[in-house]
Amino acid sequence: MKEEVITLFDGILWPSVALAGLAVFFGIVLAFASKKFAVEVDPRVTDVRVALPGANCGGCGYAGCDGLAEAIVRGDASITACPVGGADLVDQLARIMGVTAEATERHVARVICCGDKHNANEKYEYQGIQDCKAAEMLAGGSKSCRFGCTGLGTCVRACPFDAINIVNGIAVVDEEKCTACQKCIEACPKKIIELVPASKEVRVLCKNTEKGKSVMSVCKVGCISCQKCVKACKFDAIIFENNLAKIDYSKCTNCMMCAEACPTKTIYANFASRKKAYIEDEKCIGCTICKKHCSFEAIEGELKGKHKILEDKCVGCSQCIVKCPKKAMEMR
Amino acid sequence: MKIIAILISAILVNNFVLSRFLGICPFLGVSKKVETALGMGLAVTFVMALASVMTWLVQVFILDMLNLGYLQTIAFILVIASLVQFVEMVIKKTSPTLYQALGVYLPLITTNCAVLGVTILNIQESYNLIETLINGVGAALGFTLAIVLFAGVRERLETAPIPKALQGFPIALITASLLSIAFLGFSGLSIFK
Protein backbone atom coordinates (compact mmCIF):
# COMPACT_ATOMS: atom_id res chain seq x y z
CA MET A 1 0.00 0.00 0.00
CA LYS A 2 2.76 2.38 0.98
CA GLU A 3 4.77 1.62 -2.19
CA GLU A 4 1.81 2.48 -4.39
CA VAL A 5 1.50 5.87 -2.76
CA ILE A 6 5.13 6.58 -3.56
CA THR A 7 4.72 5.62 -7.24
CA LEU A 8 1.65 7.79 -7.46
CA PHE A 9 3.64 10.55 -5.92
CA ASP A 10 6.49 10.10 -8.41
CA GLY A 11 4.29 9.44 -11.38
CA ILE A 12 1.76 12.22 -11.13
CA LEU A 13 2.60 14.75 -8.49
CA TRP A 14 6.17 15.54 -9.49
CA PRO A 15 5.48 15.88 -13.20
CA SER A 16 2.45 18.04 -12.48
CA VAL A 17 4.38 20.20 -10.07
CA ALA A 18 7.32 20.51 -12.44
CA LEU A 19 5.22 21.40 -15.47
CA ALA A 20 2.86 23.65 -13.55
CA GLY A 21 5.86 25.25 -11.90
CA LEU A 22 7.44 25.95 -15.26
CA ALA A 23 4.18 27.30 -16.63
CA VAL A 24 3.53 29.52 -13.62
CA PHE A 25 7.12 30.73 -13.67
CA PHE A 26 6.91 31.67 -17.36
CA GLY A 27 3.49 33.16 -16.81
CA ILE A 28 4.81 35.42 -14.08
CA VAL A 29 7.87 36.36 -16.10
CA LEU A 30 5.72 37.24 -19.13
CA ALA A 31 3.23 39.18 -17.05
CA PHE A 32 6.07 41.07 -15.46
CA ALA A 33 7.75 41.65 -18.82
CA SER A 34 4.60 42.92 -20.45
CA LYS A 35 4.39 45.62 -17.76
CA LYS A 36 8.08 46.39 -17.65
CA PHE A 37 8.67 46.38 -21.39
CA ALA A 38 5.33 47.84 -22.42
CA VAL A 39 5.73 50.18 -25.35
CA GLU A 40 3.25 53.00 -25.16
CA VAL A 41 1.35 53.16 -28.40
CA ASP A 42 -0.75 56.20 -29.12
CA PRO A 43 -4.31 54.84 -29.28
CA ARG A 44 -4.82 57.00 -32.34
CA VAL A 45 -2.25 54.90 -34.22
CA THR A 46 -4.46 51.85 -33.80
CA ASP A 47 -7.55 53.82 -34.83
CA VAL A 48 -5.86 55.26 -37.90
CA ARG A 49 -4.51 51.82 -38.81
CA VAL A 50 -7.98 50.33 -38.65
CA ALA A 51 -9.38 53.12 -40.82
CA LEU A 52 -6.71 52.74 -43.51
CA PRO A 53 -7.48 50.35 -46.37
CA GLY A 54 -4.92 47.76 -45.25
CA ALA A 55 -3.78 46.76 -48.72
CA ASN A 56 -0.18 47.69 -47.80
CA CYS A 57 0.31 48.91 -51.37
CA GLY A 58 2.97 51.45 -50.41
CA GLY A 59 1.40 54.13 -52.60
CA CYS A 60 1.86 56.67 -49.81
CA GLY A 61 5.61 56.11 -49.76
CA TYR A 62 5.63 54.50 -46.32
CA ALA A 63 6.25 50.83 -45.52
CA GLY A 64 2.64 49.71 -45.63
CA CYS A 65 -0.40 50.98 -43.77
CA ASP A 66 1.26 50.55 -40.35
CA GLY A 67 4.02 52.93 -41.35
CA LEU A 68 1.58 55.51 -42.65
CA ALA A 69 -0.60 55.26 -39.52
CA GLU A 70 2.40 56.07 -37.35
CA ALA A 71 3.50 58.90 -39.64
CA ILE A 72 0.02 60.45 -39.63
CA VAL A 73 -0.18 60.41 -35.85
CA ARG A 74 3.38 61.77 -35.55
CA GLY A 75 2.36 64.56 -37.88
CA ASP A 76 4.85 63.63 -40.60
CA ALA A 77 2.18 62.73 -43.11
CA SER A 78 -1.04 64.53 -43.93
CA ILE A 79 -4.36 62.77 -43.48
CA THR A 80 -4.73 62.86 -47.24
CA ALA A 81 -1.47 60.93 -47.74
CA CYS A 82 -3.27 57.69 -48.60
CA PRO A 83 -3.99 57.83 -52.32
CA VAL A 84 -6.28 54.84 -52.13
CA GLY A 85 -8.82 55.63 -49.43
CA GLY A 86 -10.56 58.57 -51.06
CA ALA A 87 -12.85 61.10 -49.42
CA ASP A 88 -14.43 58.68 -46.93
CA LEU A 89 -11.08 57.80 -45.46
CA VAL A 90 -10.04 61.43 -45.18
CA ASP A 91 -13.26 62.16 -43.27
CA GLN A 92 -12.61 59.29 -40.87
CA LEU A 93 -9.00 60.27 -40.31
CA ALA A 94 -10.01 63.89 -39.79
CA ARG A 95 -12.34 62.75 -37.03
CA ILE A 96 -9.66 60.60 -35.37
CA MET A 97 -6.97 63.26 -35.61
CA GLY A 98 -9.28 66.15 -34.79
CA VAL A 99 -8.37 68.23 -37.80
CA THR A 100 -10.47 69.49 -40.68
CA ALA A 101 -10.00 67.93 -44.05
CA GLU A 102 -9.44 69.86 -47.21
CA ALA A 103 -11.22 68.37 -50.16
CA THR A 104 -8.89 66.47 -52.44
CA GLU A 105 -9.42 65.88 -56.07
CA ARG A 106 -9.48 62.19 -56.96
CA HIS A 107 -6.61 61.24 -59.22
CA VAL A 108 -6.23 58.27 -61.52
CA ALA A 109 -3.36 56.83 -63.49
CA ARG A 110 -3.39 57.17 -67.26
CA VAL A 111 -1.28 55.41 -69.85
CA ILE A 112 -0.08 58.19 -72.16
CA CYS A 113 -0.15 56.22 -75.41
CA CYS A 114 -2.85 55.32 -77.87
CA GLY A 115 -0.65 53.56 -80.40
CA ASP A 116 -2.34 50.18 -80.24
CA LYS A 117 -1.55 47.46 -82.76
CA HIS A 118 -3.82 48.99 -85.40
CA ASN A 119 -2.13 52.37 -85.18
CA ALA A 120 1.53 51.70 -84.48
CA ASN A 121 3.87 49.32 -86.30
CA GLU A 122 6.13 46.62 -84.95
CA LYS A 123 9.88 46.90 -85.47
CA TYR A 124 10.51 43.20 -85.02
CA GLU A 125 8.86 40.12 -83.61
CA TYR A 126 9.59 39.84 -79.91
CA GLN A 127 9.65 36.32 -78.47
CA GLY A 128 11.55 36.82 -75.22
CA ILE A 129 10.33 37.04 -71.64
CA GLN A 130 6.84 38.47 -71.67
CA ASP A 131 7.71 41.53 -69.63
CA CYS A 132 8.11 45.18 -70.67
CA LYS A 133 11.34 45.61 -68.72
CA ALA A 134 12.94 42.66 -70.51
CA ALA A 135 11.70 43.82 -73.92
CA GLU A 136 12.95 47.34 -73.18
CA MET A 137 16.50 46.01 -73.19
CA LEU A 138 16.16 44.84 -76.80
CA ALA A 139 16.36 48.17 -78.62
CA GLY A 140 13.56 49.65 -76.53
CA GLY A 141 10.95 47.02 -77.26
CA SER A 142 9.37 45.85 -80.48
CA LYS A 143 7.08 48.84 -81.00
CA SER A 144 8.22 51.15 -83.78
CA CYS A 145 7.69 54.18 -81.55
CA ARG A 146 10.26 54.17 -78.79
CA PHE A 147 7.99 56.27 -76.55
CA GLY A 148 4.98 54.00 -76.86
CA CYS A 149 3.44 51.37 -74.61
CA THR A 150 5.15 47.98 -75.06
CA GLY A 151 1.97 46.21 -73.99
CA LEU A 152 3.56 43.21 -72.27
CA GLY A 153 1.74 43.95 -69.04
CA THR A 154 4.40 44.82 -66.47
CA CYS A 155 1.98 47.43 -65.10
CA VAL A 156 -0.89 44.92 -65.15
CA ARG A 157 1.06 42.63 -62.85
CA ALA A 158 2.16 45.54 -60.65
CA CYS A 159 -1.41 46.75 -60.12
CA PRO A 160 -2.70 45.53 -56.74
CA PHE A 161 -6.26 46.50 -57.65
CA ASP A 162 -6.63 44.72 -60.99
CA ALA A 163 -7.32 48.04 -62.68
CA ILE A 164 -5.16 47.71 -65.80
CA ASN A 165 -5.89 45.63 -68.87
CA ILE A 166 -4.06 45.16 -72.13
CA VAL A 167 -6.40 46.18 -74.94
CA ASN A 168 -5.19 45.79 -78.53
CA GLY A 169 -1.58 45.71 -77.42
CA ILE A 170 -1.52 48.70 -75.09
CA ALA A 171 -2.25 49.07 -71.40
CA VAL A 172 -5.52 50.77 -70.49
CA VAL A 173 -6.36 51.89 -66.96
CA ASP A 174 -9.85 51.19 -65.67
CA GLU A 175 -10.47 54.53 -63.98
CA GLU A 176 -13.27 53.15 -61.84
CA LYS A 177 -10.92 50.69 -60.19
CA CYS A 178 -7.78 52.86 -60.14
CA THR A 179 -6.85 54.14 -56.70
CA ALA A 180 -3.82 56.21 -57.72
CA CYS A 181 -1.43 54.06 -55.68
CA GLN A 182 1.27 54.69 -58.33
CA LYS A 183 2.59 51.11 -58.43
CA CYS A 184 2.22 51.05 -62.21
CA ILE A 185 4.04 54.36 -62.55
CA GLU A 186 7.03 52.84 -60.77
CA ALA A 187 6.84 49.63 -62.78
CA CYS A 188 6.59 51.12 -66.28
CA PRO A 189 10.03 51.11 -67.94
CA LYS A 190 8.83 53.64 -70.55
CA LYS A 191 7.61 56.05 -67.87
CA ILE A 192 4.42 56.75 -69.80
CA ILE A 193 1.93 56.35 -66.96
CA GLU A 194 0.93 59.57 -65.25
CA LEU A 195 -1.37 60.58 -62.45
CA VAL A 196 -4.09 63.01 -63.57
CA PRO A 197 -7.26 64.44 -62.02
CA ALA A 198 -10.09 61.97 -62.63
CA SER A 199 -12.58 64.75 -63.45
CA LYS A 200 -10.61 65.91 -66.51
CA GLU A 201 -11.76 63.84 -69.42
CA VAL A 202 -9.49 65.30 -72.07
CA ARG A 203 -6.08 63.73 -72.52
CA VAL A 204 -3.16 63.92 -74.89
CA LEU A 205 -2.29 60.29 -75.49
CA CYS A 206 1.23 60.58 -76.85
CA LYS A 207 4.71 60.92 -75.39
CA ASN A 208 6.68 61.09 -78.64
CA THR A 209 8.95 64.14 -78.59
CA GLU A 210 10.20 63.73 -82.14
CA LYS A 211 9.29 65.98 -85.08
CA GLY A 212 6.01 65.48 -86.91
CA LYS A 213 7.38 63.57 -89.87
CA SER A 214 9.20 60.90 -87.90
CA VAL A 215 6.18 60.50 -85.63
CA MET A 216 3.95 59.94 -88.64
CA SER A 217 6.23 57.23 -89.96
CA VAL A 218 5.88 55.13 -86.80
CA CYS A 219 2.34 55.75 -85.59
CA LYS A 220 -0.96 56.88 -87.08
CA VAL A 221 -2.15 58.53 -83.89
CA GLY A 222 1.00 60.24 -82.58
CA CYS A 223 1.30 63.94 -81.81
CA ILE A 224 2.69 65.53 -84.98
CA SER A 225 3.37 68.93 -83.39
CA CYS A 226 0.82 70.79 -85.56
CA GLN A 227 -0.19 72.94 -82.59
CA LYS A 228 -3.83 73.11 -83.71
CA CYS A 229 -4.86 72.25 -80.17
CA VAL A 230 -2.91 75.21 -78.80
CA LYS A 231 -4.91 77.52 -81.03
CA ALA A 232 -8.19 75.75 -80.32
CA CYS A 233 -7.83 76.09 -76.56
CA LYS A 234 -9.36 79.32 -75.29
CA PHE A 235 -7.98 78.87 -71.80
CA ASP A 236 -4.22 78.60 -72.49
CA ALA A 237 -4.37 75.13 -70.99
CA ILE A 238 -2.18 73.48 -73.63
CA ILE A 239 1.51 73.66 -73.10
CA PHE A 240 3.52 72.89 -76.19
CA GLU A 241 7.10 71.88 -75.60
CA ASN A 242 9.52 69.26 -76.95
CA ASN A 243 7.33 68.80 -80.04
CA LEU A 244 4.53 67.56 -77.83
CA ALA A 245 1.27 68.99 -76.55
CA LYS A 246 0.53 68.64 -72.86
CA ILE A 247 -2.58 69.70 -70.97
CA ASP A 248 -2.20 71.89 -67.89
CA TYR A 249 -5.03 70.36 -65.87
CA SER A 250 -5.19 73.31 -63.50
CA LYS A 251 -6.43 75.38 -66.45
CA CYS A 252 -8.33 72.75 -68.44
CA THR A 253 -12.10 73.22 -68.37
CA ASN A 254 -13.15 69.99 -70.10
CA CYS A 255 -14.39 71.95 -73.14
CA MET A 256 -12.85 69.30 -75.45
CA MET A 257 -12.10 71.82 -78.18
CA CYS A 258 -8.53 70.56 -78.48
CA ALA A 259 -9.80 67.03 -79.10
CA GLU A 260 -12.09 68.36 -81.83
CA ALA A 261 -9.19 70.19 -83.45
CA CYS A 262 -6.63 67.38 -83.27
CA PRO A 263 -6.15 66.01 -86.82
CA THR A 264 -4.55 62.71 -85.72
CA LYS A 265 -7.00 62.10 -82.85
CA THR A 266 -4.10 61.97 -80.44
CA ILE A 267 -6.12 64.02 -78.00
CA TYR A 268 -8.88 61.88 -76.64
CA ALA A 269 -12.06 63.21 -75.10
CA ASN A 270 -15.21 61.42 -74.12
CA PHE A 271 -17.65 63.46 -76.19
CA ALA A 272 -20.57 61.38 -74.96
CA SER A 273 -20.13 62.80 -71.48
CA ARG A 274 -19.98 66.40 -72.72
CA LYS A 275 -22.41 68.56 -70.84
CA LYS A 276 -24.24 71.74 -71.80
CA ALA A 277 -24.86 74.80 -69.65
CA TYR A 278 -28.44 75.47 -68.63
CA ILE A 279 -29.99 78.68 -67.27
CA GLU A 280 -32.80 78.65 -64.72
CA ASP A 281 -35.11 81.36 -65.95
CA GLU A 282 -36.50 82.24 -62.50
CA LYS A 283 -33.07 83.05 -61.13
CA CYS A 284 -31.59 84.84 -64.15
CA ILE A 285 -31.57 88.62 -63.73
CA GLY A 286 -30.10 89.41 -67.15
CA CYS A 287 -26.79 90.77 -65.94
CA THR A 288 -24.95 89.57 -69.10
CA ILE A 289 -21.92 88.48 -67.08
CA CYS A 290 -22.19 84.94 -68.41
CA LYS A 291 -22.46 86.23 -71.95
CA LYS A 292 -19.29 88.28 -71.55
CA HIS A 293 -17.37 85.35 -70.20
CA CYS A 294 -18.46 82.81 -72.79
CA SER A 295 -15.55 82.16 -75.12
CA PHE A 296 -17.74 80.41 -77.65
CA GLU A 297 -20.54 82.98 -78.15
CA ALA A 298 -22.99 80.39 -76.99
CA ILE A 299 -25.08 82.67 -74.78
CA GLU A 300 -27.50 85.23 -76.14
CA GLY A 301 -29.85 87.68 -74.45
CA GLU A 302 -30.20 91.39 -73.81
CA LEU A 303 -29.40 93.29 -70.63
CA LYS A 304 -32.24 92.85 -68.09
CA GLY A 305 -33.70 90.10 -70.29
CA LYS A 306 -33.58 86.35 -69.81
CA HIS A 307 -30.51 84.73 -71.31
CA LYS A 308 -30.47 81.63 -73.47
CA ILE A 309 -27.87 78.98 -74.23
CA LEU A 310 -27.26 78.13 -77.87
CA GLU A 311 -26.89 74.41 -77.49
CA ASP A 312 -25.11 73.85 -80.77
CA LYS A 313 -22.40 76.31 -79.75
CA CYS A 314 -22.02 75.45 -76.06
CA VAL A 315 -19.09 73.09 -75.45
CA GLY A 316 -19.56 72.65 -71.72
CA CYS A 317 -16.52 74.55 -70.46
CA SER A 318 -18.60 75.68 -67.44
CA GLN A 319 -16.92 79.08 -67.25
CA CYS A 320 -20.31 80.84 -67.22
CA ILE A 321 -21.34 78.86 -64.16
CA VAL A 322 -18.25 79.93 -62.29
CA LYS A 323 -19.00 83.59 -63.08
CA CYS A 324 -22.80 83.68 -62.60
CA PRO A 325 -23.45 85.84 -59.50
CA LYS A 326 -26.96 84.48 -58.94
CA LYS A 327 -26.08 80.80 -59.21
CA ALA A 328 -28.73 80.56 -61.88
CA MET A 329 -26.82 78.13 -64.09
CA GLU A 330 -25.90 74.48 -64.00
CA MET A 331 -24.39 71.82 -66.22
CA ARG A 332 -26.61 69.09 -67.58
CA MET B 1 37.38 20.03 -33.77
CA LYS B 2 34.10 18.47 -32.78
CA ILE B 3 32.54 21.93 -32.75
CA ILE B 4 33.49 22.52 -36.39
CA ALA B 5 32.16 19.08 -37.25
CA ILE B 6 28.86 19.86 -35.56
CA LEU B 7 28.60 23.21 -37.32
CA ILE B 8 29.27 21.86 -40.81
CA SER B 9 27.07 18.86 -40.19
CA ALA B 10 24.19 21.08 -39.11
CA ILE B 11 24.57 23.51 -42.00
CA LEU B 12 25.29 21.22 -44.92
CA VAL B 13 25.15 17.49 -44.26
CA ASN B 14 22.05 17.36 -42.11
CA ASN B 15 20.51 20.55 -43.43
CA PHE B 16 17.28 21.02 -41.52
CA VAL B 17 15.10 21.79 -44.48
CA LEU B 18 16.68 19.79 -47.26
CA SER B 19 17.84 16.66 -45.43
CA ARG B 20 15.70 16.41 -42.33
CA PHE B 21 12.61 18.01 -43.91
CA LEU B 22 11.82 20.14 -40.88
CA GLY B 23 10.49 23.68 -41.20
CA ILE B 24 9.03 23.14 -44.66
CA CYS B 25 6.15 25.53 -43.99
CA PRO B 26 8.20 28.75 -43.71
CA PHE B 27 10.56 27.36 -46.35
CA LEU B 28 7.74 27.35 -48.91
CA GLY B 29 5.73 30.21 -47.45
CA VAL B 30 8.29 32.95 -46.94
CA SER B 31 10.56 32.30 -49.89
CA LYS B 32 9.13 34.51 -52.62
CA LYS B 33 11.71 37.25 -52.16
CA VAL B 34 15.33 37.01 -51.08
CA GLU B 35 14.81 39.95 -48.74
CA THR B 36 12.00 38.38 -46.73
CA ALA B 37 13.80 35.04 -46.81
CA LEU B 38 16.79 36.69 -45.17
CA GLY B 39 14.55 38.26 -42.52
CA MET B 40 13.04 34.88 -41.78
CA GLY B 41 16.50 33.30 -41.62
CA LEU B 42 17.63 35.95 -39.15
CA ALA B 43 14.61 35.35 -36.92
CA VAL B 44 15.13 31.60 -37.05
CA THR B 45 18.80 31.95 -36.10
CA PHE B 46 17.86 34.14 -33.18
CA VAL B 47 15.14 31.86 -31.87
CA MET B 48 17.02 28.59 -32.45
CA ALA B 49 20.15 29.76 -30.62
CA LEU B 50 18.15 30.98 -27.63
CA ALA B 51 15.80 28.01 -27.58
CA SER B 52 18.68 25.51 -27.77
CA VAL B 53 20.35 26.97 -24.69
CA MET B 54 17.16 27.41 -22.68
CA THR B 55 15.77 23.96 -23.37
CA TRP B 56 19.15 22.37 -22.61
CA LEU B 57 19.11 24.08 -19.23
CA VAL B 58 15.55 22.97 -18.58
CA GLN B 59 16.38 19.40 -19.62
CA VAL B 60 19.49 19.11 -17.48
CA PHE B 61 18.43 21.01 -14.40
CA ILE B 62 14.74 20.21 -14.18
CA LEU B 63 13.68 17.20 -16.24
CA ASP B 64 16.78 15.03 -15.70
CA MET B 65 16.91 15.87 -12.01
CA LEU B 66 13.34 14.75 -11.51
CA ASN B 67 13.53 11.82 -13.94
CA LEU B 68 10.88 13.38 -16.14
CA GLY B 69 12.47 12.85 -19.57
CA TYR B 70 9.11 11.89 -21.03
CA LEU B 71 7.79 15.42 -20.47
CA GLN B 72 10.45 16.71 -22.85
CA THR B 73 8.20 17.61 -25.79
CA ILE B 74 5.53 19.48 -23.87
CA ALA B 75 8.04 21.20 -21.60
CA PHE B 76 10.12 22.33 -24.57
CA ILE B 77 7.09 23.73 -26.40
CA LEU B 78 6.23 25.67 -23.26
CA VAL B 79 9.77 26.99 -22.95
CA ILE B 80 10.08 27.98 -26.61
CA ALA B 81 6.71 29.72 -26.79
CA SER B 82 7.29 31.71 -23.60
CA LEU B 83 10.83 32.52 -24.60
CA VAL B 84 9.87 33.94 -27.97
CA GLN B 85 7.09 35.99 -26.42
CA PHE B 86 9.50 37.36 -23.86
CA VAL B 87 12.21 38.12 -26.42
CA GLU B 88 9.67 39.86 -28.64
CA MET B 89 8.67 42.15 -25.81
CA VAL B 90 12.26 42.94 -24.90
CA ILE B 91 13.22 43.70 -28.49
CA LYS B 92 10.15 45.86 -29.01
CA LYS B 93 11.19 47.97 -26.05
CA THR B 94 14.93 48.06 -26.47
CA SER B 95 15.54 47.99 -30.20
CA PRO B 96 12.70 49.13 -32.49
CA THR B 97 14.98 48.70 -35.52
CA LEU B 98 15.62 45.03 -34.78
CA TYR B 99 11.92 44.61 -34.01
CA GLN B 100 11.04 46.02 -37.42
CA ALA B 101 13.50 43.65 -39.09
CA LEU B 102 12.33 40.53 -37.24
CA GLY B 103 8.80 41.80 -36.54
CA VAL B 104 6.35 39.48 -38.21
CA TYR B 105 8.75 36.54 -38.44
CA LEU B 106 9.26 35.99 -34.71
CA PRO B 107 5.74 34.77 -33.88
CA LEU B 108 5.73 32.84 -37.17
CA ILE B 109 8.68 30.72 -36.20
CA THR B 110 7.66 30.16 -32.56
CA THR B 111 5.69 27.01 -33.05
CA ASN B 112 7.70 25.67 -35.93
CA CYS B 113 8.81 22.07 -35.84
CA ALA B 114 12.35 23.03 -36.86
CA VAL B 115 12.90 24.81 -33.55
CA LEU B 116 11.47 21.96 -31.50
CA GLY B 117 13.40 19.55 -33.70
CA VAL B 118 16.77 21.13 -33.05
CA THR B 119 16.20 21.28 -29.27
CA ILE B 120 15.20 17.62 -29.07
CA LEU B 121 18.09 16.55 -31.30
CA ASN B 122 20.50 18.40 -29.01
CA ILE B 123 19.37 16.22 -26.13
CA GLN B 124 19.36 13.01 -28.18
CA GLU B 125 22.93 13.60 -29.30
CA SER B 126 23.79 14.36 -25.65
CA TYR B 127 25.63 17.56 -26.51
CA ASN B 128 27.03 19.80 -23.79
CA LEU B 129 25.97 23.44 -23.53
CA ILE B 130 28.51 24.83 -25.99
CA GLU B 131 27.84 22.11 -28.55
CA THR B 132 24.12 22.70 -28.12
CA LEU B 133 24.52 26.37 -28.91
CA ILE B 134 26.69 25.60 -31.93
CA ASN B 135 24.23 23.02 -33.22
CA GLY B 136 21.35 25.45 -32.79
CA VAL B 137 23.13 28.23 -34.65
CA GLY B 138 24.38 25.81 -37.32
CA ALA B 139 20.90 24.40 -37.93
CA ALA B 140 19.54 27.92 -38.27
CA LEU B 141 22.32 28.94 -40.66
CA GLY B 142 21.52 25.86 -42.70
CA PHE B 143 17.87 26.90 -42.76
CA THR B 144 18.84 30.44 -43.81
CA LEU B 145 21.12 29.13 -46.54
CA ALA B 146 18.41 26.85 -47.90
CA ILE B 147 15.62 29.43 -47.83
CA VAL B 148 17.76 32.20 -49.38
CA LEU B 149 18.97 29.90 -52.16
CA PHE B 150 15.41 28.80 -52.77
CA ALA B 151 14.12 32.37 -52.78
CA GLY B 152 16.80 33.31 -55.31
CA VAL B 153 15.65 30.53 -57.61
CA ARG B 154 12.00 31.43 -57.14
CA GLU B 155 12.64 35.07 -58.02
CA ARG B 156 14.02 33.90 -61.33
CA LEU B 157 11.13 31.51 -61.85
CA GLU B 158 8.80 34.54 -61.80
CA THR B 159 9.85 35.51 -65.31
CA ALA B 160 10.64 32.07 -66.66
CA PRO B 161 8.32 30.53 -69.24
CA ILE B 162 6.74 27.76 -67.16
CA PRO B 163 4.09 25.41 -68.57
CA LYS B 164 0.69 26.43 -67.29
CA ALA B 165 0.07 23.29 -65.26
CA LEU B 166 3.28 23.78 -63.31
CA GLN B 167 2.97 27.47 -62.52
CA GLY B 168 3.06 28.52 -58.87
CA PHE B 169 3.50 25.88 -56.20
CA PRO B 170 4.13 22.84 -58.41
CA ILE B 171 7.31 24.34 -59.87
CA ALA B 172 8.32 25.54 -56.39
CA LEU B 173 8.05 22.00 -55.05
CA ILE B 174 10.04 20.62 -57.98
CA THR B 175 12.71 23.25 -57.36
CA ALA B 176 12.79 22.37 -53.67
CA SER B 177 13.31 18.71 -54.47
CA LEU B 178 16.14 19.51 -56.89
CA LEU B 179 17.76 21.64 -54.21
CA SER B 180 17.37 18.77 -51.79
CA ILE B 181 19.05 16.37 -54.21
CA ALA B 182 21.89 18.87 -54.57
CA PHE B 183 22.38 18.91 -50.82
CA LEU B 184 22.39 15.10 -50.82
CA GLY B 185 25.86 15.47 -52.28
CA PHE B 186 27.13 16.66 -48.91
CA SER B 187 26.18 13.41 -47.20
CA GLY B 188 29.46 11.91 -48.40
CA LEU B 189 31.52 14.44 -46.44
CA SER B 190 33.63 12.57 -43.89
CA ILE B 191 34.08 15.15 -41.19
CA PHE B 192 33.20 12.86 -38.31
CA LYS B 193 36.36 10.81 -38.31
Interface residues (C-beta under 8 A of the other chain):
Chain A: D10 W14 P15 A18 L19 L22 A23 F26 V29 L30 A33 S34 F37 A38 V39 I129 Q130 D131 A134
Chain B: V58 I62 L63 L66 N67 L68 L71 I74 A75 L78 V79 S82 Q85 F86 M89 V90 K92 K93 T94 T159 A160 P161
